Amino acid sequence: MSTTTVIENYLSAFFGDNGADLDAIRPMLGEHFHFSGPLMKAETPDDFIDQLRNMGPIKLKIEKRDLLIDGDRGVLVFEFLTPDGPVAAAEWYRVSGGKIVEMKLHNDPRAFLSAFER
C-alpha cells in the first residue's frame, strides 16, 4: 500500500462525517508508533487511542490544502475548521509496512484550549 493511500485512509477514518472512528484507526498504526503534538504525546498506538477516547467524541472538520509525499514520509497542510475560524496546521507522517509509525502535529493549540473552556 502506498504512503498516500495509508495517509488518506487514516484521514478518512479520523475526519469522517460521523466523527473519528478510533476502532478503524487502531489497525492503521504500527506497533512502534509515536505521536507528538501540542496537546498530547503518545509512545504506543494503544496510548494514542486511549488518550483520544478520553477526550470524548471527536468530530473535527478540516480543509485539506496539500498532501506532500516523499517516499515513506508525508506532510498534510490543512486547516482545522473551528467555531472561532480556521486554525492552520501541518501533520507529518512516517509510514512503514503499510502502517503509520510516526506522526507529528504542528498547530497553535489556543483555539482548542478555548473550546474546552466553554
Buried (B, 14 or more C-beta within 10 A) or exposed (E): EEBEEBBBBBBEBBBEEEEBBBEBBBEBBBEEBBBBBBEBEBEBBEBBBEBBEEEEEEEEEBEEEEBEBEEBBBBBBBBBEBEEEEBEBBBBBBBBEEBBBBBBBBBEBEBBEEEEEE
